[in-house]
Amino acid sequence: MKYLFINSATATLVVAIIIDDVVAYIYNKETGKDMSSTIMPVIEEAFQKTNLTPQDLDKIFVTTGPGSFTGIRVGLTVAKTMAWTLNIPIVPISSLEVIASTPNTKNNIALIDARRGYVFAGVYDNNLNVIEEDKHILLDDINTDGTYVSYDNFGGLKPQIDVLKVIKKHKQDIGENPHTVNPKYLKLTEAEENLNKKNDTRND
């Protein structure tokens, strides 16, 4: 089986090709605001270096959030377009679960900075079973035992993504029609929040 994996929910882009439970190619680098201009050349390189074509793929695994609104949209747009064109399923995965794949002897508390003291947080055990569902929460309100894992400066561990661990957990998932896969932001965008504030003011 041949899979494409995409995680664009943080400033670190991860693209991988998995062939028969072997990671044949992986790109795992910080791209910052260059995500949209970087992702397609990286995917093209992935196919070139593995001697595959998109038509060889059986499934596409993609993170649907939470994380960067722009980054999530970029990765999902690419994945959904490819999956629809190739008529193959998409398997949606939490970006926090991917971060939590970092090797550790304790439960991993995966964190993504959501600004103003808030984080996106999810707690997973060593087998990526959910201990606490992904949520948008104040960092100071987290009281779960475990190790912080984050690209941001919250202490704990820096992510060491184990793509194969994630794929092995989800490879039996049937997947979804590309048209039904949507971002899971866990919070409103800043524009939506500002609009709600204006509407609340008008209603006072």
N, C-alpha and C positions, 0 to 999 in steps of 0.2 A: 504494500500500500504506500502511496505517495501523498504527502500532505504539505501544504503551505501554512506557516504560522506567522501571524502579524500581531505585534503589540505596539501601538502608537499612542497609548494613553498618557505617557509621561514624556519628558524631554529626551529620554533614552529610547531610541527606536530598536526594536528587536524583530528581525525577520529571519525565519529558518525554513529549510527544506528537510523533511524527515522521510527517509526511505526505509521501509521495513524495520522500524524501531531503531534506526540509526540516524543521528543528526548529520546529514550530508553537507549542510551549509548553515552557517549562522552569522548574522550581522548583529552586533550588540554595542551600539555606540550612542553617545549623546549627540543629538542633532539640534536641540534648542528650537528656534523658530524656523529652521530650514526643513522641517518635517515634510511639507508638501512637495518641495523640490528634490528631496532626497529619496523618498520611499520608492518611486518607480524605477530609478536607476539601480537601487539596491535589489529590487525584485528581479529586474532583468539580469543583473549579475548572478543572482542566486540560480536562475535557470541555466545560464551559460556555464557556470562552474559545476553544475550537477549533470550537465548534458540532458536536461529535461526540457520539455515544452509545457506550457500551461495545460494543454490537452491531456498530459499524462497524470494530472492531479486527480485524486479521488475525493478529497475534502479540503476545505479551507477552515482553519481555526483562527479566530480573531477576537481580540478583547473588545468589549463593548462599554467599558468604563468600570468604575468612575475614573476621573482624571481630567486632563486638559480637554476642554470642549472642542477646540480646533483639532487637536491631535486625534481624538476619538473619531471625529467626522472624517478626517483624512483617511485613516486606516479602514473604517467601515465602508466608505465610498469605494475604495479600491477593491476590497474583499467582495462586496456585494456585486459590483460590476463584473468582476472576474467570474464569480460563482454563477451569476445569471447567464452570462455569455457561454460558459462551459456546461451549464445545466448540472451543476454539482451542489451539494449542500454546504451550508456554513454551520460551524459549531461555535456558538458564542461562549466566551469565557470571561470571568471577572479579571480585571487588571490587578486587583488586590490578591487574588489567588495566585497569579503569575509571580508577583513579588514574594508571596509566601512560600514559593517553591525553593527559596534559598535554604541550603542545608543548615540544620540546627537541631539540637537535642531537646529543645523546649518548643512550646507552641509559638508560632510566629504571629506577631501583631503587625500586619502590613499597613503602612501609612502612606498617604499622599497628601501633601499640603493643600488645603482648601482656602487658605488665607484667613486673616482676622482671628487667629487662634483656633480655627476649625481645621479638621482633617477628615479625609475619607479613611475609614478604618475597617479592617476585617481580620478576624482571628481564625487561624487554621492550624491543624495539627500536622505531624510529619508526613501523613498520607494525604494531605490537602483536604481532609474532611473539615467541614465548617463547624467551628466552635461558637463563633458569634457572626451573625449575618453582617454583610457590608452595610455601613451606615455613614452618615454625615454627622459628625459629633465634635464637640469641643475637646481638644487634646487633654485638657485638665480633667475631663470627665471619664477618661478611660481608666478603669480600675481592674482590668483583667490581668491575670498572671501570664507572662510570656515575654518574648524579646521583640522590641521594636525593630522593624525592617523597613528601610525607606531610603530613597535617593535624596531626601531632604534632611536637614540637620536636626534630627530628633534624638540622636544617640542610637545605641544599638548597632545593628548590622547594616552594611550596604548590600543591596540585592545582588545575589549571584544566581541569576535565573537558570533554572533547570528545565529547559523546554521539554526534554524527553519525559520527565516526570509528569508534566502537565498533560502532554499528549497521551501518555499511557493511561492516565486517569479517564480521559474523555474520548479515546479513539472508538469506543463502542457506542458513543452517543449517535443517535440517528442524524442529528443535525436539523437545520431548519431551511425553509424556503428563503432565499435572500430577501424577498420583499417583506418578510415578517420580522427581520432582525433590526432592532433599533437600539440607539445608545441608551445606557443606563447611567445617567449623570448623577443621580441621588440628590441633586439640588437644582434649583432654578439657576438659569444664567443671570449674570449681573444685570443685563438689559431687562429681563423678566422681573427681577426683584425691584428694579427702579420703577418699572411700569406699575407694579402692584402698589408700591409706596405712593405713587401719584394718584392712583385710583382710590386708595384708602383716604388720602387727604381730601379728595373731592367729595367723598361720602361722609366726611365728618361734619 
